[in-house]
C-alpha cells in the first residue's frame, strides 16, 4: 500500500512538474547538470536535421537553449519562429547538460519527449498607413528644402525706390 501511494505521489510530482526558466538553468547549471528537467518555450530559427537527430532552439522569453532531439520528435514541430511565423510553443522533457561532451561542450538539453503546448502559425503584417503618410510628409518637406536651397538668391543693391 505504501509503495502504491509513493508511486502515485511520484507520478503526481513528475506529471505536474513546472518548467524551469533558461535563466535558472544558466545560473544553476552545475546543480541541474545531468538531471531530467522540463523546459518550455517557442521554437525559433530552423529545425536542423543531423542524421537521425535534429537541433532546435527554444526560447522561453529570456534566452534560447539548444535542444537535441530524435528526428521523429522534431517532425512534430510545424512552425519555427521567424519574421514570418510565430513558432510552436513546446514543452521539452529531457536531460540538461551544462557542457555536453557529445556536442563540443555546449549547454543543451537532450529531449526525451516533446509536447506542443500551442501551435504556431504565419504572422500577417498589417500595413501601417500612418507611417506611410508620415514618410510622404517628410519627403515633401525635404523636397521643399532642396528647392529653396538650390534657388539662386537675389543680390540686394543699395538703391531704394520709393
DSSP file (Angstrom, degrees, kcal/mol; ACC not computed):
  #  RESIDUE AA STRUCTURE BP1 BP2  ACC     N-H-->O    O-->H-N    N-H-->O    O-->H-N    TCO  KAPPA ALPHA  PHI   PSI    X-CA   Y-CA   Z-CA
    1    1 A X     >        0   0    0      0, 0.0     4,-2.3     0, 0.0     5,-0.2   0.000 360.0 360.0 360.0 -45.8    0.0    0.0    0.0
    2    2 A X  H  >  +     0   0    0      1,-0.2     4,-2.4     2,-0.2     5,-0.1   0.886 360.0  52.8 -60.9 -37.9    2.8    2.4    0.9
    3    3 A X  H  > S+     0   0    0      2,-0.2     4,-2.4     1,-0.2    -1,-0.2   0.909 108.1  49.7 -65.2 -41.2    4.5    1.6   -2.3
    4    4 A X  H  > S+     0   0    0      2,-0.2     4,-2.4     1,-0.2    -2,-0.2   0.907 111.3  49.1 -63.3 -42.7    1.4    2.4   -4.4
    5    5 A X  H  X S+     0   0    0     -4,-2.3     4,-2.6     1,-0.2    -1,-0.2   0.902 110.5  51.6 -63.5 -40.3    1.0    5.7   -2.6
    6    6 A X  H  X S+     0   0    0     -4,-2.4     4,-2.6     2,-0.2    -2,-0.2   0.901 110.2  48.3 -62.5 -42.0    4.6    6.5   -3.2
    7    7 A X  H  X S+     0   0    0     -4,-2.4     4,-2.7     2,-0.2     5,-0.2   0.894 111.7  49.4 -66.0 -40.1    4.2    5.7   -7.0
    8    8 A X  H  X S+     0   0    0     -4,-2.4     4,-2.4     2,-0.2    -2,-0.2   0.926 112.9  47.3 -63.9 -43.8    1.0    7.9   -7.1
    9    9 A X  H  X S+     0   0    0     -4,-2.6     4,-2.1     2,-0.2    -2,-0.2   0.919 112.5  49.6 -62.3 -44.2    2.9   10.7   -5.4
   10   10 A X  H  X S+     0   0    0     -4,-2.6     4,-2.6     2,-0.2     5,-0.2   0.922 112.1  47.3 -61.8 -45.4    5.9   10.4   -7.7
   11   11 A X  H  X S+     0   0    0     -4,-2.7     4,-3.1     1,-0.2     5,-0.3   0.902 110.6  53.4 -63.4 -40.0    3.7   10.4  -10.8
   12   12 A X  H  X S+     0   0    0     -4,-2.4     4,-1.2    -5,-0.2    -1,-0.2   0.887 113.0  42.4 -62.6 -39.0    1.8   13.4   -9.5
   13   13 A X  H  < S+     0   0    0     -4,-2.1    -2,-0.2     2,-0.2    -1,-0.2   0.875 118.8  43.9 -76.6 -37.0    5.1   15.4   -9.0
   14   14 A X  H >< S+     0   0    0     -4,-2.6     3,-1.3    -5,-0.2    -2,-0.2   0.923 114.6  48.8 -72.1 -44.1    6.7   14.3  -12.3
   15   15 A X  H 3< S+     0   0    0     -4,-3.1    -1,-0.2     1,-0.3    -2,-0.2   0.804 117.6  40.9 -66.8 -29.6    3.5   14.8  -14.3
   16   16 A X  T 3< S+     0   0    0     -4,-1.2    -1,-0.3    -5,-0.3    -2,-0.2   0.077  81.8 146.4-107.5  24.8    2.9   18.3  -12.9
   17   17 A X    <   -     0   0    0     -3,-1.3     2,-0.3     1,-0.1    -3,-0.1  -0.374  47.0-127.1 -63.7 136.3    6.5   19.4  -13.0
   18   18 A X        -     0   0    0      1,-0.1    20,-0.3    -2,-0.1    -1,-0.1  -0.628  28.3-103.5 -84.1 141.4    6.8   23.1  -13.7
   19   19 A X        -     0   0    0     -2,-0.3     2,-0.4    18,-0.1    20,-0.3  -0.338  31.7-128.4 -62.5 144.6    9.1   24.2  -16.5
   20   20 A X        -     0   0    0     18,-3.2    20,-0.4     1,-0.0     2,-0.1  -0.779  24.5-118.9 -93.3 137.6   12.5   25.6  -15.4
   21   21 A X     >  -     0   0    0     -2,-0.4     4,-2.1     1,-0.1     5,-0.1  -0.381  15.9-121.4 -75.1 156.0   13.4   29.0  -16.9
   22   22 A X  H  > S+     0   0    0      1,-0.2     4,-2.6     2,-0.2     5,-0.2   0.857 113.5  57.3 -63.8 -34.9   16.5   29.3  -19.1
   23   23 A X  H  > S+     0   0    0      2,-0.2     4,-2.8     1,-0.2    -1,-0.2   0.913 107.5  47.0 -63.2 -42.3   17.9   31.9  -16.6
   24   24 A X  H  > S+     0   0    0      2,-0.2     4,-2.4     1,-0.2    -1,-0.2   0.906 111.8  51.0 -65.9 -40.4   17.7   29.5  -13.8
   25   25 A X  H  < S+     0   0    0     -4,-2.1    -2,-0.2     2,-0.2     7,-0.2   0.912 114.1  44.4 -62.1 -41.2   19.3   26.8  -15.9
   26   26 A X  H >< S+     0   0    0     -4,-2.6     3,-0.9     1,-0.2    -2,-0.2   0.931 117.2  43.9 -69.0 -45.3   22.1   29.1  -16.8
   27   27 A X  H 3< S+     0   0    0     -4,-2.8    -2,-0.2     1,-0.2    -1,-0.2   0.805 126.0  32.3 -71.5 -29.4   22.6   30.4  -13.2
   28   28 A X  T 3X S+     0   0    0     -4,-2.4     4,-1.8    -5,-0.2     3,-0.4  -0.173  76.4 135.7-119.1  38.5   22.4   27.0  -11.6
   29   29 A X  H <> S+     0   0    0     -3,-0.9     4,-1.4     1,-0.2    69,-0.2   0.865  71.4  53.0 -57.4 -40.9   23.9   24.9  -14.4
   30   30 A X  H  4 S+     0   0    0      1,-0.2    -1,-0.2     2,-0.2     3,-0.1   0.890 109.1  50.1 -62.4 -39.5   26.1   22.9  -12.0
   31   31 A X  H  4 S+     0   0    0     -3,-0.4    -1,-0.2     1,-0.2    -2,-0.2   0.865 117.3  38.2 -67.8 -38.0   23.1   22.0  -10.0
   32   32 A X  H >< S+     0   0    0     -4,-1.8     3,-2.4    -7,-0.2    64,-0.4   0.560  83.6 128.5 -91.3  -9.5   20.9   20.8  -12.9
   33   33 A X  T 3< S+     0   0    0     -4,-1.4    64,-0.2     1,-0.3     3,-0.1  -0.240  83.8   2.3 -55.3 123.6   23.8   19.2  -14.9
   34   34 A X  T 3  S+     0   0    0     62,-3.2     2,-0.3     1,-0.3    -1,-0.3   0.490 105.4 122.4  81.0   3.7   22.8   15.6  -15.9
   35   35 A X    <   -     0   0    0     -3,-2.4    61,-2.3    61,-0.3     2,-0.3  -0.693  69.0-108.0-102.1 153.0   19.3   15.9  -14.4
   36   36 A X  E     +A   95   0A   0     -2,-0.3     2,-0.3    59,-0.2    59,-0.2  -0.611  48.7 171.1 -74.9 132.5   15.9   15.4  -16.0
   37   37 A X  E     -A   94   0A   0     57,-3.2    57,-2.2    -2,-0.3     2,-0.5  -0.875  33.6-126.8-137.1 167.8   14.2   18.8  -16.4
   38   38 A X  E     +A   93   0A   0    -20,-0.3   -18,-3.2    -2,-0.3     2,-0.4  -0.988  29.7 176.8-117.6 129.8   11.1   20.3  -18.0
   39   39 A X  E     -A   92   0A   0     53,-2.5    53,-3.8    -2,-0.5     2,-0.3  -0.996   5.2-170.6-134.9 138.0   11.7   23.4  -20.2
   40   40 A X  E     +A   91   0A   0    -20,-0.4     2,-0.3    -2,-0.4    51,-0.2  -0.962  23.8 105.8-133.4 148.3    9.1   25.3  -22.3
   41   41 A X  E     -A   90   0A   0     49,-2.0    49,-2.9    -2,-0.3     2,-0.4  -0.983  62.1 -52.0 172.3-170.7    9.2   28.0  -24.9
   42   42 A X  E     -AB  89  59A   0     17,-2.9    17,-2.8    -2,-0.3     2,-0.4  -0.750  47.1-122.5 -93.5 133.4    8.8   28.9  -28.5
   43   43 A X  E     - B   0  58A   0     45,-2.6    38,-3.7    -2,-0.4     2,-0.3  -0.619  40.0-176.9 -71.4 126.5   10.7   27.1  -31.2
   44   44 A X  E     +cB  81  57A   0     13,-2.7    13,-0.9    -2,-0.4    38,-0.2  -0.867  38.8   8.5-125.9 160.1   12.8   29.7  -33.1
   45   45 A X  E    S-     0   0A   0     36,-2.1     2,-0.3    -2,-0.3    35,-0.1  -0.409 103.6 -29.8  74.7-148.7   15.1   29.5  -36.1
   46   46 A X  E     -     0   0A   0     -2,-0.1     2,-0.8    34,-0.0    11,-0.3  -0.722  50.8-119.4-105.4 153.7   15.3   26.4  -38.2
   47   47 A X  E     -     0   0A   0     -2,-0.3     2,-0.8     9,-0.1     9,-0.2  -0.860  35.3-155.4 -86.4 115.0   14.9   22.8  -37.4
   48   48 A X  E     - B   0  55A   0      7,-2.6     7,-2.4    -2,-0.8     2,-0.2  -0.820   2.7-149.4-103.7 102.8   18.4   21.5  -38.3
   49   49 A X  E     - B   0  54A   0     -2,-0.8     5,-0.3     5,-0.2     2,-0.3  -0.473  16.0-178.8 -72.5 136.9   18.4   17.8  -39.2
   50   50 A X  E >   - B   0  53A   0      3,-3.6     3,-1.6    -2,-0.2     2,-0.4  -0.733  59.5 -69.8-136.1  83.5   21.6   15.8  -38.4
   51   51 A X  T 3  S-     0   0    0     -2,-0.3    -1,-0.1     1,-0.3     0, 0.0  -0.539 118.3  -7.8  69.1-124.6   21.1   12.2  -39.5
   52   52 A X  T 3  S+     0   0    0     -2,-0.4    19,-2.9    -3,-0.1    20,-0.3   0.442 135.1  55.9 -83.8   0.2   18.5   10.5  -37.1
   53   53 A X  E <   -BD  50  70A   0     -3,-1.6    -3,-3.6    17,-0.3     2,-0.3  -0.685  65.5-155.9-125.0 176.6   18.5   13.6  -34.8
   54   54 A X  E     -BD  49  69A   0     15,-2.3    15,-2.5    -5,-0.3     2,-0.4  -0.990  12.5-131.8-152.3 156.1   17.9   17.3  -35.1
   55   55 A X  E     +BD  48  68A   0     -7,-2.4    -7,-2.6    -2,-0.3     2,-0.3  -0.902  25.9 172.2-106.2 138.8   18.7   20.6  -33.4
   56   56 A X  E     - D   0  67A   0     11,-1.9    11,-3.3    -2,-0.4     2,-0.5  -0.983  25.5-134.6-138.0 152.1   16.1   23.2  -32.5
   57   57 A X  E     -BD  44  66A   0    -13,-0.9   -13,-2.7    -2,-0.3     2,-0.5  -0.913  17.6-163.5-105.5 134.2   16.4   26.3  -30.4
   58   58 A X  E     -BD  43  65A   0      7,-2.2     7,-2.2    -2,-0.5     2,-0.5  -0.977   1.3-161.0-122.0 124.2   13.7   27.0  -27.9
   59   59 A X  E     -BD  42  64A   0    -17,-2.8   -17,-2.9    -2,-0.5     5,-0.2  -0.906  10.8-169.7-108.4 124.0   13.3   30.5  -26.4
   60   60 A X        -     0   0    0      3,-1.9     4,-0.1    -2,-0.5    -1,-0.1   0.279  62.8 -89.9 -94.0  11.6   11.4   30.9  -23.2
   61   61 A X  S    S+     0   0    0      2,-0.3     3,-0.1   -19,-0.1   -20,-0.1   0.217 123.7  55.6 100.2 -14.1   11.3   34.7  -23.5
   62   62 A X  S    S-     0   0    0      1,-0.5     2,-0.3     0, 0.0    -3,-0.1   0.739 119.1 -14.6-112.1 -50.0   14.6   35.2  -21.6
   63   63 A X        -     0   0    0     -5,-0.1    -3,-1.9     2,-0.0    -1,-0.5  -0.934  62.2-116.6-148.4 166.4   17.1   33.1  -23.5
   64   64 A X  E     -D   59   0A   0     -2,-0.3     2,-0.4    -5,-0.2    -5,-0.2  -0.912  23.6-163.8-111.1 142.0   17.2   30.3  -26.1
   65   65 A X  E     -D   58   0A   0     -7,-2.2    -7,-2.2    -2,-0.4     2,-0.3  -0.975  23.4-116.2-124.7 138.6   18.6   26.9  -25.4
   66   66 A X  E     -De  57 108A   0     41,-0.6    43,-1.8    -2,-0.4     2,-0.5  -0.539  26.9-156.9 -73.9 135.1   19.6   24.3  -28.0
   67   67 A X  E     -De  56 109A   0    -11,-3.3   -11,-1.9    -2,-0.3     2,-0.6  -0.968   4.3-157.1-117.7 125.7   17.6   21.1  -27.9
   68   68 A X  E     +De  55 110A   0     41,-2.7    43,-2.2    -2,-0.5     2,-0.3  -0.905  30.8 161.1-100.5 119.7   19.0   17.8  -29.3
   69   69 A X  E     -D   54   0A   0    -15,-2.5   -15,-2.3    -2,-0.6    43,-0.1  -0.944  45.1 -85.5-142.9 160.9   16.1   15.5  -30.2
   70   70 A X  E  >  -D   53   0A   0     41,-0.3     4,-2.1    -2,-0.3     3,-0.4  -0.346  41.7-121.2 -61.0 142.4   15.1   12.5  -32.2
   71   71 A X  H  > S+     0   0    0    -19,-2.9     4,-1.5     1,-0.2   -18,-0.1   0.813 112.7  58.0 -61.1 -30.6   14.2   13.4  -35.8
   72   72 A X  H  4 S+     0   0    0    -20,-0.3     4,-0.4     2,-0.2    -1,-0.2   0.913 106.9  47.7 -64.7 -42.0   10.7   11.9  -35.3
   73   73 A X  H >4 S+     0   0    0     -3,-0.4     3,-1.4     1,-0.2     4,-0.3   0.896 109.3  53.8 -64.0 -39.4   10.1   14.2  -32.4
   74   74 A X  H >< S+     0   0    0     -4,-2.1     3,-1.6     1,-0.3    -1,-0.2   0.807  96.9  67.1 -64.8 -29.0   11.4   17.1  -34.5
   75   75 A X  T 3< S+     0   0    0     -4,-1.5    -1,-0.3     1,-0.3    -2,-0.2   0.693  89.2  65.6 -65.7 -18.2    8.8   16.2  -37.2
   76   76 A X  T <  S+     0   0    0     -3,-1.4     2,-0.6    -4,-0.4    -1,-0.3   0.651  79.6  95.8 -76.7 -15.1    6.0   17.2  -34.8
   77   77 A X    <   +     0   0    0     -3,-1.6     3,-0.1    -4,-0.3   -30,-0.1  -0.672  48.2 175.5 -80.5 119.3    7.2   20.8  -34.9
   78   78 A X        +     0   0    0     -2,-0.6     2,-0.4     1,-0.3    -1,-0.2   0.852  62.9  27.2 -92.1 -40.7    5.1   22.6  -37.6
   79   79 A X        -     0   0    0     43,-0.0     9,-2.9    42,-0.0     2,-0.4  -0.986  58.2-162.0-132.0 133.6    6.3   26.2  -37.2
   80   80 A X        -     0   0    0     -2,-0.4   -36,-0.3     7,-0.3     5,-0.1  -0.931  38.6-102.0-108.8 137.5    9.6   27.7  -36.1
   81   81 A X  B     +c   44   0A   0    -38,-3.7   -36,-2.1    -2,-0.4     2,-0.2  -0.291  59.3 133.9 -64.3 137.8    9.6   31.4  -35.1
   82   82 A X  S    S-     0   0    0      3,-2.8     3,-0.3   -38,-0.2     5,-0.1  -0.841  73.1 -71.4-158.0-169.0   10.9   33.9  -37.6
   83   83 A X  S    S+     0   0    0     -2,-0.2     3,-0.1     1,-0.2    -2,-0.1   0.765 134.1  40.6 -66.9 -23.1    9.9   37.3  -39.0
   84   84 A X  S    S+     0   0    0      1,-0.1    39,-2.5    38,-0.1     2,-0.3   0.492 119.5  35.7-105.5  -5.3    7.1   35.5  -41.0
   85   85 A X  E     -G  122   0B   0     -3,-0.3    -3,-2.8    37,-0.3     2,-0.5  -0.998  65.2-130.5-149.7 150.0    5.9   33.0  -38.4
   86   86 A X  E     -G  121   0B   0     35,-3.3    35,-2.1    -2,-0.3     3,-0.1  -0.882  41.7-124.5 -94.6 129.7    5.2   32.5  -34.7
   87   87 A X        -     0   0    0     -2,-0.5    -7,-0.3    33,-0.2   -43,-0.1  -0.312  26.7 -90.4 -77.5 158.4    6.8   29.2  -33.6
   88   88 A X        -     0   0    0     -9,-2.9   -45,-2.6   -46,-0.1     2,-0.6  -0.390  37.0-128.6 -59.7 138.9    5.1   26.3  -31.9
   89   89 A X  E     -AF  42 118A   0     29,-3.0    28,-3.0   -47,-0.2    29,-1.5  -0.852  38.6-178.3 -90.0 124.7    5.2   26.6  -28.1
   90   90 A X  E     -AF  41 116A   0    -49,-2.9   -49,-2.0    -2,-0.6     2,-0.5  -0.855  29.0-139.8-126.1 157.5    6.6   23.3  -26.8
   91   91 A X  E     -AF  40 115A   0     24,-2.8    24,-2.3    -2,-0.3     2,-0.5  -0.984  22.8-158.2-115.7 124.3    7.3   21.6  -23.5
   92   92 A X  E     -AF  39 114A   0    -53,-3.8   -53,-2.5    -2,-0.5     2,-0.5  -0.883   9.8-167.2-106.4 128.5   10.5   19.6  -23.5
   93   93 A X  E     +AF  38 113A   0     20,-2.2    19,-3.6    -2,-0.5    20,-2.0  -0.977  42.5 110.1-108.0 122.7   11.2   16.8  -21.0
   94   94 A X  E     -AF  37 111A   0    -57,-2.2   -57,-3.2    -2,-0.5     2,-0.5  -0.949  67.1 -67.8-170.3-171.9   14.9   15.9  -21.2
   95   95 A X  E     -AF  36 110A   0     15,-2.1    15,-2.8    -2,-0.3     2,-0.3  -0.869  42.0-139.6-104.1 126.4   18.3   15.8  -19.7
   96   96 A X  E     - F   0 109A   0    -61,-2.3   -62,-3.2    -2,-0.5     2,-0.4  -0.649  15.1-168.7 -86.4 137.8   20.1   19.1  -19.2
   97   97 A X  E     - F   0 108A   0     11,-3.0    11,-2.2    -2,-0.3     3,-0.4  -0.987  13.7-166.5-127.2 121.6   23.9   19.3  -19.9
   98   98 A X  E    S+     0   0A   0     -2,-0.4     2,-0.1     1,-0.3    -1,-0.1   0.777  94.8  11.3 -77.2 -24.7   25.8   22.4  -18.8
   99   99 A X  E    S-     0   0A   0    -70,-0.1     2,-0.3     9,-0.1    -1,-0.3  -0.584  84.2-153.7-150.7  80.8   28.8   21.3  -21.0
  100  100 A X  E > > - F   0 106A   0      6,-2.8     5,-3.3    -3,-0.4     6,-0.6  -0.408   5.6-160.4 -67.5 118.3   27.7   18.5  -23.3
  101  101 A X  G > 5S+     0   0    0     -2,-0.3     3,-1.0     1,-0.2    -1,-0.2   0.864  92.0  57.3 -64.1 -37.0   30.8   16.3  -24.2
  102  102 A X  G 3 5S+     0   0    0      1,-0.3    -1,-0.2     2,-0.1    -2,-0.1   0.763 111.8  42.1 -65.5 -26.3   28.9   14.9  -27.3
  103  103 A X  G X 5S-     0   0    0     -3,-0.5     3,-1.1     3,-0.2    -1,-0.3  -0.228 126.0 -85.6-122.2  43.7   28.3   18.5  -28.6
  104  104 A X  T < 5S-     0   0    0     -3,-1.0    -3,-0.2     1,-0.2    -2,-0.1   0.695  82.2 -60.0  69.9  21.9   31.6   20.3  -28.1
  105  105 A X  T 3 <S+     0   0    0     -5,-3.3    -1,-0.2     1,-0.3    -4,-0.2   0.598  93.8 145.7  84.7  10.6   31.0   21.4  -24.6
  106  106 A X  E <   - F   0 100A   0     -3,-1.1    -6,-2.8    -6,-0.6     2,-0.4  -0.460  55.9-107.5 -80.1 154.7   27.9   23.5  -25.3
  107  107 A X  E     +     0   0A   0     -8,-0.2   -41,-0.6    -2,-0.1     2,-0.3  -0.673  59.0 142.8 -77.3 130.9   25.0   23.8  -23.0
  108  108 A X  E     -eF  66  97A   0    -11,-2.2   -11,-3.0    -2,-0.4     2,-0.4  -0.955  46.7-121.3-157.0 175.5   22.0   21.8  -24.3
  109  109 A X  E     -eF  67  96A   0    -43,-1.8   -41,-2.7    -2,-0.3     2,-0.9  -0.999  17.0-145.3-126.3 128.9   19.0   19.7  -23.4
  110  110 A X  E     -eF  68  95A   0    -15,-2.8   -15,-2.1    -2,-0.4   -41,-0.2  -0.845  28.8-138.0 -93.8 106.4   18.7   16.1  -24.8
  111  111 A X  E     + F   0  94A   0    -43,-2.2   -41,-0.3    -2,-0.9   -17,-0.3  -0.379  31.1 175.1 -72.2 138.7   14.9   15.8  -25.3
  112  112 A X  E    S+     0   0A   0    -19,-3.6     2,-0.3     1,-0.4   -18,-0.2   0.678  76.5  12.3-105.7 -35.4   13.1   12.6  -24.4
  113  113 A X  E     - F   0  93A   0    -20,-2.0   -20,-2.2     2,-0.0    -1,-0.4  -0.987  61.3-160.7-139.9 151.6    9.6   13.9  -25.1
  114  114 A X  E     - F   0  92A   0     -2,-0.3     2,-0.4   -22,-0.2   -22,-0.2  -0.998   8.9-173.8-132.0 128.0    8.2   17.0  -26.9
  115  115 A X  E     - F   0  91A   0    -24,-2.3   -24,-2.8    -2,-0.4     2,-0.6  -0.986  23.3-130.8-123.7 129.2    4.7   18.2  -26.3
  116  116 A X  E     - F   0  90A   0     -2,-0.4   -26,-0.3   -26,-0.2     3,-0.2  -0.681  21.3-177.5 -79.4 120.4    3.1   21.0  -28.3
  117  117 A X  E    S-     0   0A   0    -28,-3.0     2,-0.3    -2,-0.6   -27,-0.2   0.902  74.4  -6.1 -81.6 -47.5    1.5   23.5  -25.9
  118  118 A X  E    S- F   0  89A   0    -29,-1.5   -29,-3.0     0, 0.0    -1,-0.4  -0.981  78.1-115.4-149.3 138.7    0.2   25.7  -28.6
  119  119 A X        -     0   0    0     -2,-0.3   -31,-0.1   -31,-0.2   -32,-0.1  -0.379  24.9-139.3 -74.4 151.4    0.7   25.7  -32.3
  120  120 A X        +     0   0    0    -41,-0.1     2,-0.3    -2,-0.1   -33,-0.2  -0.095  24.2 175.5 -88.1-165.5    2.4   28.4  -34.2
  121  121 A X  E     -G   86   0B   0    -35,-2.1   -35,-3.3    -2,-0.1   -42,-0.0  -0.960  37.0 -52.3 174.3 172.7    1.5   29.9  -37.5
  122  122 A X  E     -G   85   0B   0     -2,-0.3     2,-0.6   -37,-0.2   -37,-0.3  -0.309  48.3-132.3 -63.9 147.5    2.1   32.5  -40.1
  123  123 A X        -     0   0    0    -39,-2.5     2,-0.7     2,-0.0    -1,-0.1  -0.906  13.5-149.9-103.2 124.5    2.3   36.1  -38.9
  124  124 A X        -     0   0    0     -2,-0.6     2,-0.5     0, 0.0   -40,-0.0  -0.848  11.8-144.3 -96.9 119.7    0.3   38.6  -41.0
  125  125 A X        -     0   0    0     -2,-0.7     2,-0.3   -41,-0.0   -41,-0.0  -0.701  10.6-137.2 -85.6 128.9    1.8   42.0  -41.0
  126  126 A X        -     0   0    0     -2,-0.5     2,-0.5     1,-0.0    -1,-0.0  -0.670  20.6-118.3 -83.9 137.8   -0.6   44.9  -41.0
  127  127 A X        -     0   0    0     -2,-0.3     2,-1.0     1,-0.1     3,-0.1  -0.655  23.2-140.7 -77.6 126.4    0.2   47.8  -43.4
  128  128 A X     >  -     0   0    0     -2,-0.5     4,-1.7     1,-0.2     3,-0.1  -0.761  20.6-178.6 -93.9  99.4    0.7   50.9  -41.3
  129  129 A X  H  > S+     0   0    0     -2,-1.0     4,-2.7     1,-0.2     5,-0.2   0.803  80.1  61.8 -69.3 -28.2   -0.9   53.8  -43.2
  130  130 A X  H  > S+     0   0    0      2,-0.2     4,-2.3     1,-0.2    -1,-0.2   0.921 105.5  45.6 -62.6 -44.0    0.1   56.3  -40.6
  131  131 A X  H  > S+     0   0    0      2,-0.2     4,-2.3     1,-0.2    -1,-0.2   0.894 112.3  52.1 -65.4 -39.7    3.8   55.5  -41.1
  132  132 A X  H  X S+     0   0    0     -4,-1.7     4,-2.1     2,-0.2    -2,-0.2   0.945 111.1  46.3 -61.1 -48.0    3.3   55.7  -44.9
  133  133 A X  H  X S+     0   0    0     -4,-2.7     4,-2.1     1,-0.2    -2,-0.2   0.894 111.7  51.3 -63.2 -40.5    1.6   59.1  -44.6
  134  134 A X  H  X S+     0   0    0     -4,-2.3     4,-2.3     1,-0.2    -1,-0.2   0.899 108.4  52.6 -62.9 -40.3    4.3   60.4  -42.3
  135  135 A X  H  X S+     0   0    0     -4,-2.3     4,-2.5     1,-0.2    -2,-0.2   0.917 108.9  49.1 -61.7 -44.3    7.0   59.3  -44.7
  136  136 A X  H  X S+     0   0    0     -4,-2.1     4,-2.3     2,-0.2    -1,-0.2   0.881 109.9  52.0 -63.3 -37.8    5.4   61.1  -47.6
  137  137 A X  H  X S+     0   0    0     -4,-2.1     4,-2.4     2,-0.2    -2,-0.2   0.924 110.7  47.7 -64.1 -43.0    5.1   64.3  -45.5
  138  138 A X  H  X S+     0   0    0     -4,-2.3     4,-2.5     1,-0.2    -2,-0.2   0.905 111.3  50.5 -63.9 -41.5    8.8   64.1  -44.6
  139  139 A X  H  X S+     0   0    0     -4,-2.5     4,-2.3     2,-0.2    -1,-0.2   0.893 110.4  50.3 -64.0 -38.9    9.7   63.5  -48.3
  140  140 A X  H  X S+     0   0    0     -4,-2.3     4,-2.2     2,-0.2    -2,-0.2   0.917 111.1  48.1 -63.3 -44.1    7.6   66.6  -49.3
  141  141 A X  H  X S+     0   0    0     -4,-2.4     4,-2.3     1,-0.2    -2,-0.2   0.908 111.4  50.4 -63.8 -41.5    9.3   68.7  -46.7
  142  142 A X  H  X S+     0   0    0     -4,-2.5     4,-2.4     1,-0.2    -1,-0.2   0.903 108.7  52.7 -62.4 -41.3   12.7   67.5  -47.8
  143  143 A X  H  X S+     0   0    0     -4,-2.3     4,-2.3     1,-0.2    -2,-0.2   0.910 109.5  48.6 -60.8 -43.0   11.8   68.3  -51.4
  144  144 A X  H  X S+     0   0    0     -4,-2.2     4,-2.5     2,-0.2     5,-0.2   0.907 110.3  51.2 -63.6 -42.0   10.8   71.9  -50.4
  145  145 A X  H  X S+     0   0    0     -4,-2.3     4,-2.1     1,-0.2    -2,-0.2   0.927 111.3  47.9 -61.4 -44.6   14.1   72.4  -48.5
  146  146 A X  H  X S+     0   0    0     -4,-2.4     4,-1.7     2,-0.2    -2,-0.2   0.893 110.9  51.2 -64.5 -39.6   16.1   71.2  -51.6
  147  147 A X  H  X S+     0   0    0     -4,-2.3     4,-0.9     1,-0.2    -2,-0.2   0.944 114.9  41.7 -62.3 -48.0   14.1   73.5  -53.9
  148  148 A X  H  < S+     0   0    0     -4,-2.5    -1,-0.2     1,-0.2    -2,-0.2   0.806 112.2  55.0 -71.8 -28.4   14.7   76.6  -51.7
  149  149 A X  H  < S+     0   0    0     -4,-2.1    -1,-0.2    -5,-0.2    -2,-0.2   0.834 112.6  42.1 -73.5 -31.2   18.3   75.7  -51.0
  150  150 A X  H  < S+     0   0    0     -4,-1.7     2,-0.2    -5,-0.2    -1,-0.2   0.578  88.7 108.9 -90.6 -11.1   19.2   75.5  -54.8
  151  151 A X  S  < S-     0   0    0     -4,-0.9     2,-0.1    -5,-0.2    -3,-0.0  -0.468  78.3-112.5 -69.1 131.3   17.2   78.5  -55.8
  152  152 A X        -     0   0    0     -2,-0.2     2,-0.3     1,-0.1    -1,-0.1  -0.405  30.6-129.0 -67.2 139.9   19.5   81.4  -56.7
  153  153 A X        -     0   0    0     -2,-0.1     2,-0.3    -3,-0.0    -1,-0.1  -0.643  16.5-119.5 -89.4 146.0   19.4   84.3  -54.3
  154  154 A X        -     0   0    0     -2,-0.3     2,-0.4     1,-0.0    -1,-0.0  -0.656  24.6-129.1 -82.4 136.6   18.8   87.9  -55.4
  155  155 A X        -     0   0    0     -2,-0.3     2,-0.4     1,-0.0    -1,-0.0  -0.709  20.5-128.3 -85.8 135.9   21.5   90.3  -54.6
  156  156 A X        -     0   0    0     -2,-0.4     2,-0.3     2,-0.0    -1,-0.0  -0.687  18.8-151.2 -84.6 132.7   20.4   93.4  -52.9
  157  157 A X        -     0   0    0     -2,-0.4    -1,-0.0     2,-0.2     0, 0.0  -0.685  23.7-119.3 -97.3 158.4   21.5   96.7  -54.4
  158  158 A X  S    S+     0   0    0     -2,-0.3     2,-0.5     2,-0.1    -1,-0.1   0.475  83.5 103.8 -75.2  -0.6   21.9   99.7  -52.3
  159  159 A X        -     0   0    0      2,-0.0     2,-0.4     0, 0.0    -2,-0.2  -0.706  53.5-165.2 -89.2 127.6   19.3  101.6  -54.4
  160  160 A X        -     0   0    0     -2,-0.5     2,-0.4     0, 0.0    -2,-0.1  -0.896   4.5-152.0-111.1 141.0   15.9  102.0  -52.8
  161  161 A X              0   0    0     -2,-0.4    -2,-0.0     1,-0.2     0, 0.0  -0.867 360.0 360.0-108.9 145.1   12.9  103.0  -54.6
  162  162 A X              0   0    0     -2,-0.4    -1,-0.2     0, 0.0     0, 0.0   0.474 360.0 360.0 111.8 360.0   10.0  104.8  -53.3
